[in-house]
Amino acid sequence: MTETTHELDRIDLRILNVLQADGRIANLKLAEAVALSPTAVLARTQRLQRDGYILGFEARLNPLKLGRGMMVFVEVLLDRTTPNVFNEFKAAVQVRDEIMECHMVAGGFDYLLKTRMADMAAYRDFAGNVLWQLPGVRETRTYAVMEEVKNSTRLPL
């Protein structure tokens, strides 16, 4: 999973670090923060995007204010571990907005899902009408989050 296309120098790392903290920072402010000209920073930022170091920019929304305050993690065990079952499961997961993340994992189950719901009643409805109907699902284990202690997308640089 370590894919690099260009050697990063300390200025590239500083640019990435500043952008992780504030993806909306103006190019002029970013240039000041890393002690380069705005033109040079823009060129580096565009290269970092082109080379795939920067995947995109998005707003972090407050799930409580948007009626998705309950986070639930779900372990999913499939009935068979064949390529077609994996592909059908992955395709079905892609179209479900309630599923925020889906990771194939090694261990006692096949996938780990991160979901967001309004409340337990909404999760029960999702589990019965969606989750257990996904292709290949044999067994699930549910973990309702009681307290979100840390939630970050920032990578250490």
Accessible surface in RSA format (square Angstrom, percent):
REM  Atomic radii and reference values for relative SASA: ProtOr
REM  Chains: A
REM  Algorithm: Lee & Richards
REM  Probe-radius: 1.40
REM  Slices: 20
REM RES _ NUM      All-atoms   Total-Side   Main-Chain    Non-polar    All polar
REM                ABS   REL    ABS   REL    ABS   REL    ABS   REL    ABS   REL
RES MET A   1   242.37 125.5 161.60 106.9  80.77 192.3 140.22 119.2 102.14 135.3
RES THR A   2   138.41  98.4 107.00 108.5  31.41  74.8  83.19 111.7  55.22  83.5
RES GLU A   3   149.27  85.7 121.60  92.0  27.66  65.9  47.87  92.6 101.39  82.8
RES THR A   4   106.94  76.1  80.30  81.4  26.65  63.5  49.38  66.3  57.56  87.0
RES THR A   5    87.20  62.0  48.31  49.0  38.89  92.7  56.83  76.3  30.38  45.9
RES HIS A   6    71.31  39.0  61.14  42.5  10.18  26.0  44.61  46.0  26.70  31.1
RES GLU A   7   153.72  88.3 138.86 105.1  14.86  35.4  63.59 123.0  90.13  73.6
RES LEU A   8    43.79  24.4  25.63  18.3  18.15  45.6  25.71  18.1  18.08  48.6
RES ASP A   9    62.45  43.7  54.43  54.2   8.03  19.0  41.46  97.6  20.99  20.9
RES ARG A  10   160.27  67.3 153.96  78.5   6.31  15.0  71.67  97.9  88.61  53.7
RES ILE A  11    27.23  15.5  27.23  20.3   0.00   0.0  27.23  19.6   0.00   0.0
RES ASP A  12     0.44   0.3   0.44   0.4   0.00   0.0   0.00   0.0   0.44   0.4
RES LEU A  13    62.39  34.7  61.27  43.8   1.12   2.8  61.69  43.3   0.71   1.9
RES ARG A  14    87.71  36.8  85.71  43.7   2.00   4.8  45.72  62.5  41.99  25.5
RES ILE A  15     0.00   0.0   0.00   0.0   0.00   0.0   0.00   0.0   0.00   0.0
RES LEU A  16    17.84   9.9  16.96  12.1   0.87   2.2  17.04  12.0   0.80   2.1
RES ASN A  17    69.10  47.7  67.92  65.6   1.18   2.8   4.21  10.1  64.89  62.7
RES VAL A  18    36.51  24.0  32.59  29.5   3.92   9.4  36.39  31.6   0.11   0.3
RES LEU A  19    19.56  10.9  13.13   9.4   6.42  16.1  13.46   9.5   6.09  16.4
RES GLN A  20    57.77  32.3  29.32  21.4  28.45  67.7  33.05  70.3  24.72  18.8
RES ALA A  21    66.66  61.3  33.01  50.9  33.64  76.5  35.65  50.2  31.01  82.1
RES ASP A  22    65.93  46.2  61.22  60.9   4.71  11.1  24.35  57.3  41.58  41.5
RES GLY A  23    35.27  43.5   0.00   N/A  35.27  43.5  13.17  36.1  22.10  49.5
RES ARG A  24   225.85  94.8 196.46 100.1  29.38  70.0  81.47 111.3 144.37  87.5
RES ILE A  25    41.26  23.5  22.60  16.8  18.66  45.0  26.66  19.2  14.60  39.6
RES ALA A  26    58.98  54.2  45.93  70.9  13.04  29.7  55.43  78.1   3.55   9.4
RES ASN A  27    50.63  34.9  40.97  39.6   9.67  23.3  30.65  73.8  19.98  19.3
RES LEU A  28   106.66  59.4 104.17  74.5   2.48   6.2 104.17  73.2   2.48   6.7
RES LYS A  29   125.87  61.4 123.08  75.5   2.79   6.6  72.31  65.1  53.56  57.0
RES LEU A  30     4.69   2.6   4.69   3.4   0.00   0.0   4.69   3.3   0.00   0.0
RES ALA A  31     1.84   1.7   1.75   2.7   0.09   0.2   1.75   2.5   0.09   0.2
RES GLU A  32   115.59  66.4  89.03  67.4  26.57  63.3  49.10  95.0  66.49  54.3
RES ALA A  33    52.71  48.5  21.11  32.6  31.61  71.9  33.23  46.8  19.48  51.6
RES VAL A  34     1.29   0.8   0.00   0.0   1.29   3.1   0.00   0.0   1.29   3.5
RES ALA A  35    81.51  74.9  50.10  77.3  31.40  71.4  61.55  86.7  19.95  52.9
RES LEU A  36    50.73  28.3  34.46  24.7  16.27  40.9  41.65  29.2   9.08  24.4
RES SER A  37    60.05  50.7  48.01  64.1  12.04  27.7  45.26  96.4  14.79  20.7
RES PRO A  38    56.61  41.3  56.33  51.3   0.28   1.0  56.49  46.6   0.12   0.7
RES THR A  39   109.34  77.8 104.19 105.6   5.15  12.3  72.44  97.3  36.90  55.8
RES ALA A  40    36.09  33.2  28.06  43.3   8.04  18.3  35.34  49.8   0.76   2.0
RES VAL A  41     0.00   0.0   0.00   0.0   0.00   0.0   0.00   0.0   0.00   0.0
RES LEU A  42    85.86  47.8  85.86  61.4   0.00   0.0  85.86  60.3   0.00   0.0
RES ALA A  43    56.80  52.2  48.90  75.5   7.90  18.0  51.74  72.9   5.07  13.4
RES ARG A  44    51.99  21.8  51.25  26.1   0.74   1.8  12.11  16.5  39.88  24.2
RES THR A  45    16.16  11.5  16.16  16.4   0.00   0.0  16.10  21.6   0.05   0.1
RES GLN A  46    89.05  49.8  85.98  62.8   3.07   7.3  22.21  47.3  66.84  50.7
RES ARG A  47    41.66  17.5  41.66  21.2   0.00   0.0  24.00  32.8  17.66  10.7
RES LEU A  48     0.00   0.0   0.00   0.0   0.00   0.0   0.00   0.0   0.00   0.0
RES GLN A  49    75.40  42.2  62.88  46.0  12.52  29.8  16.44  35.0  58.96  44.7
RES ARG A  50   174.41  73.2 137.21  69.9  37.20  88.6  80.21 109.6  94.20  57.1
RES ASP A  51    39.33  27.5  22.67  22.6  16.65  39.4   5.14  12.1  34.19  34.1
RES GLY A  52    39.95  49.3   0.00   N/A  39.95  49.3  24.60  67.5  15.35  34.4
RES TYR A  53    55.63  26.0  26.66  15.2  28.96  75.4  30.92  23.2  24.70  30.5
RES ILE A  54    20.02  11.4  11.04   8.2   8.98  21.6  13.91  10.0   6.12  16.6
RES LEU A  55   171.77  95.7 131.81  94.3  39.96 100.4 134.69  94.6  37.08  99.8
RES GLY A  56    50.35  62.1   0.00   N/A  50.35  62.1  29.48  80.9  20.88  46.8
RES PHE A  57   102.94  51.5  65.80  40.8  37.14  96.6  69.94  42.4  33.00  94.5
RES GLU A  58   164.28  94.3 126.27  95.5  38.01  90.5  52.34 101.2 111.95  91.4
RES ALA A  59    79.87  73.4  50.23  77.5  29.64  67.4  59.55  83.9  20.31  53.8
RES ARG A  60   159.69  67.0 124.36  63.4  35.33  84.1  65.01  88.9  94.68  57.4
RES LEU A  61   125.30  69.8 101.30  72.5  24.01  60.3 104.24  73.2  21.07  56.7
RES ASN A  62    68.63  47.3  57.67  55.7  10.96  26.4  27.77  66.8  40.86  39.5
RES PRO A  63    37.53  27.4  33.52  30.6   4.02  14.6  37.53  31.0   0.00   0.0
RES LEU A  64   134.19  74.7 112.06  80.2  22.13  55.6 113.02  79.4  21.18  57.0
RES LYS A  65   172.57  84.2 135.64  83.2  36.93  87.9  88.21  79.4  84.35  89.9
RES LEU A  66   109.60  61.0  84.87  60.7  24.73  62.2  91.08  64.0  18.52  49.8
RES GLY A  67    42.54  52.5   0.00   N/A  42.54  52.5  35.42  97.2   7.12  15.9
RES ARG A  68    93.92  39.4  93.92  47.9   0.00   0.0  23.88  32.6  70.04  42.5
RES GLY A  69    29.92  36.9   0.00   N/A  29.92  36.9   8.84  24.3  21.08  47.2
RES MET A  70    32.00  16.6  26.69  17.7   5.31  12.6  25.88  22.0   6.12   8.1
RES MET A  71    11.30   5.9   9.58   6.3   1.72   4.1   5.97   5.1   5.33   7.1
RES VAL A  72     0.00   0.0   0.00   0.0   0.00   0.0   0.00   0.0   0.00   0.0
RES PHE A  73    64.50  32.3  64.50  40.0   0.00   0.0  64.50  39.1   0.00   0.0
RES VAL A  74     0.00   0.0   0.00   0.0   0.00   0.0   0.00   0.0   0.00   0.0
RES GLU A  75    26.43  15.2  25.81  19.5   0.62   1.5   1.76   3.4  24.66  20.1
RES VAL A  76     0.00   0.0   0.00   0.0   0.00   0.0   0.00   0.0   0.00   0.0
RES LEU A  77    34.96  19.5  34.96  25.0   0.00   0.0  34.96  24.6   0.00   0.0
RES LEU A  78     4.47   2.5   0.00   0.0   4.47  11.2   0.00   0.0   4.47  12.0
RES ASP A  79    62.58  43.8  43.71  43.5  18.87  44.6  16.77  39.5  45.82  45.7
RES ARG A  80   128.15  53.8 121.83  62.1   6.32  15.1  60.34  82.5  67.81  41.1
RES THR A  81    87.44  62.2  63.76  64.6  23.68  56.4  32.44  43.6  55.00  83.1
RES THR A  82    51.07  36.3  50.55  51.2   0.52   1.2  50.37  67.7   0.70   1.1
RES PRO A  83   102.57  74.8  99.05  90.3   3.51  12.8 102.57  84.7   0.00   0.0
RES ASN A  84    83.60  57.7  77.89  75.3   5.71  13.7  36.56  88.0  47.04  45.5
RES VAL A  85     3.78   2.5   3.73   3.4   0.05   0.1   3.78   3.3   0.00   0.0
RES PHE A  86    39.30  19.7  39.30  24.3   0.00   0.0  39.30  23.8   0.00   0.0
RES ASN A  87    83.90  57.9  79.10  76.4   4.80  11.6  24.95  60.1  58.95  57.0
RES GLU A  88    91.21  52.4  84.29  63.8   6.92  16.5  35.36  68.4  55.85  45.6
RES PHE A  89     0.00   0.0   0.00   0.0   0.00   0.0   0.00   0.0   0.00   0.0
RES LYS A  90    88.65  43.2  87.63  53.8   1.01   2.4  45.59  41.0  43.06  45.9
RES ALA A  91    62.50  57.5  50.64  78.2  11.86  27.0  57.03  80.3   5.47  14.5
RES ALA A  92    23.67  21.8  15.02  23.2   8.64  19.7  22.69  31.9   0.98   2.6
RES VAL A  93     8.07   5.3   5.71   5.2   2.36   5.7   5.71   5.0   2.36   6.4
RES GLN A  94   143.56  80.3 111.96  81.8  31.61  75.3  36.10  76.8 107.47  81.5
RES VAL A  95   117.21  77.1  89.68  81.2  27.53  66.3  97.04  84.3  20.18  54.7
RES ARG A  96    76.81  32.2  72.57  37.0   4.24  10.1   8.38  11.4  68.43  41.5
RES ASP A  97   128.28  89.9 107.99 107.5  20.30  48.0  33.03  77.7  95.26  95.0
RES GLU A  98    30.44  17.5  30.09  22.8   0.35   0.8   7.96  15.4  22.48  18.4
RES ILE A  99    16.24   9.2   1.42   1.1  14.82  35.7   1.42   1.0  14.82  40.2
RES MET A 100   109.30  56.6  78.06  51.7  31.25  74.4  71.74  61.0  37.56  49.8
RES GLU A 101    74.17  42.6  67.57  51.1   6.60  15.7  27.07  52.4  47.10  38.5
RES CYS A 102    42.51  32.2  13.21  14.7  29.29  68.8   8.45  21.4  34.06  36.7
RES HIS A 103    87.71  47.9  83.99  58.4   3.73   9.5  62.52  64.4  25.19  29.3
RES MET A 104   107.02  55.4  76.35  50.5  30.67  73.0  36.42  31.0  70.59  93.5
RES VAL A 105    45.30  29.8  29.08  26.3  16.22  39.1  35.73  31.0   9.58  26.0
RES ALA A 106   107.05  98.4  70.09 108.2  36.96  84.1  77.53 109.2  29.52  78.2
RES GLY A 107    69.85  86.1   0.00   N/A  69.85  86.1  36.11  99.1  33.73  75.6
RES GLY A 108    65.98  81.4   0.00   N/A  65.98  81.4  41.97 115.2  24.01  53.8
RES PHE A 109    40.73  20.4  37.25  23.1   3.48   9.1  38.36  23.3   2.37   6.8
RES ASP A 110    18.96  13.3  17.62  17.5   1.34   3.2   1.92   4.5  17.04  17.0
RES TYR A 111     2.72   1.3   2.72   1.5   0.00   0.0   2.72   2.0   0.00   0.0
RES LEU A 112    52.89  29.5  52.83  37.8   0.07   0.2  52.83  37.1   0.07   0.2
RES LEU A 113     0.06   0.0   0.00   0.0   0.06   0.1   0.06   0.0   0.00   0.0
RES LYS A 114    35.43  17.3  35.03  21.5   0.39   0.9   7.07   6.4  28.36  30.2
RES THR A 115     0.00   0.0   0.00   0.0   0.00   0.0   0.00   0.0   0.00   0.0
RES ARG A 116    17.83   7.5  17.83   9.1   0.00   0.0   4.04   5.5  13.79   8.4
RES MET A 117     4.49   2.3   3.99   2.6   0.50   1.2   0.50   0.4   3.99   5.3
RES ALA A 118    58.68  54.0  37.39  57.7  21.30  48.5  37.99  53.5  20.69  54.8
RES ASP A 119    73.08  51.2  70.23  69.9   2.84   6.7  30.65  72.1  42.43  42.3
RES MET A 120    88.31  45.7  85.50  56.6   2.80   6.7  78.24  66.5  10.06  13.3
RES ALA A 121    71.75  66.0  59.17  91.3  12.58  28.6  63.18  89.0   8.56  22.7
RES ALA A 122    35.44  32.6  24.37  37.6  11.07  25.2  31.97  45.0   3.47   9.2
RES TYR A 123    11.71   5.5  11.71   6.7   0.00   0.0  11.03   8.3   0.69   0.8
RES ARG A 124   175.98  73.9 165.50  84.4  10.48  25.0  45.49  62.2 130.49  79.1
RES ASP A 125    85.95  60.2  77.96  77.6   7.99  18.9  25.60  60.2  60.35  60.2
RES PHE A 126     7.57   3.8   4.06   2.5   3.51   9.1   7.43   4.5   0.14   0.4
RES ALA A 127     2.94   2.7   2.94   4.5   0.00   0.0   2.94   4.1   0.00   0.0
RES GLY A 128    26.27  32.4   0.00   N/A  26.27  32.4  18.02  49.5   8.25  18.5
RES ASN A 129   100.37  69.2  80.45  77.7  19.92  48.0  23.73  57.1  76.64  74.1
RES VAL A 130    21.88  14.4  17.89  16.2   3.99   9.6  21.13  18.4   0.75   2.0
RES LEU A 131     0.13   0.1   0.13   0.1   0.00   0.0   0.13   0.1   0.00   0.0
RES TRP A 132   140.16  56.2 122.14  59.1  18.02  42.3 118.33  63.1  21.82  35.4
RES GLN A 133   122.98  68.8  95.80  70.0  27.18  64.7  35.18  74.9  87.80  66.6
RES LEU A 134    14.29   8.0   8.37   6.0   5.92  14.9   9.42   6.6   4.87  13.1
RES PRO A 135    43.48  31.7  32.76  29.9  10.72  39.0  43.48  35.9   0.00   0.0
RES GLY A 136    20.39  25.1   0.00   N/A  20.39  25.1   6.83  18.7  13.56  30.4
RES VAL A 137    27.40  18.0   3.05   2.8  24.35  58.7   3.05   2.7  24.35  66.0
RES ARG A 138   147.70  62.0 114.33  58.3  33.37  79.5  48.15  65.8  99.55  60.3
RES GLU A 139    66.86  38.4  60.28  45.6   6.59  15.7  30.54  59.1  36.33  29.7
RES THR A 140    30.42  21.6   7.16   7.3  23.26  55.4   1.07   1.4  29.36  44.4
RES ARG A 141   112.81  47.4 107.67  54.9   5.14  12.2  35.66  48.7  77.15  46.8
RES THR A 142    60.33  42.9  31.62  32.1  28.71  68.4  23.16  31.1  37.17  56.2
RES TYR A 143   105.19  49.1 101.41  57.7   3.78   9.8  87.38  65.7  17.81  22.0
RES ALA A 144    43.64  40.1  22.23  34.3  21.41  48.7  22.28  31.4  21.36  56.6
RES VAL A 145    46.99  30.9  23.65  21.4  23.34  56.2  28.65  24.9  18.34  49.7
RES MET A 146   191.84  99.3 149.73  99.1  42.11 100.3 115.05  97.8  76.79 101.7
RES GLU A 147   132.65  76.2 112.31  85.0  20.34  48.4  40.85  79.0  91.80  75.0
RES GLU A 148    77.17  44.3  47.56  36.0  29.62  70.5  30.19  58.4  46.98  38.4
RES VAL A 149   130.82  86.1  96.74  87.6  34.07  82.1 100.09  87.0  30.73  83.3
RES LYS A 150   173.81  84.8 142.34  87.3  31.47  74.9  91.12  82.0  82.69  88.1
RES ASN A 151    61.28  42.3  38.70  37.4  22.57  54.4  16.47  39.6  44.81  43.3
RES SER A 152    56.72  47.9  25.18  33.6  31.54  72.6  18.28  38.9  38.43  53.8
RES THR A 153   106.38  75.7  82.72  83.9  23.66  56.4  70.51  94.7  35.87  54.2
RES ARG A 154   119.19  50.0  99.34  50.6  19.86  47.3  42.45  58.0  76.75  46.5
RES LEU A 155   125.34  69.8 121.71  87.1   3.63   9.1 122.27  85.9   3.07   8.3
RES PRO A 156   131.13  95.6 100.63  91.7  30.50 110.9 112.94  93.2  18.19 113.0
RES LEU A 157   101.28  56.4  28.94  20.7  72.34 181.8  54.71  38.4  46.57 125.3
END  Absolute sums over single chains surface
CHAIN  1 A    10866.2       8457.0       2409.1       6094.0       4772.1
END  Absolute sums over all chains
TOTAL         10866.2       8457.0       2409.1       6094.0       4772.1
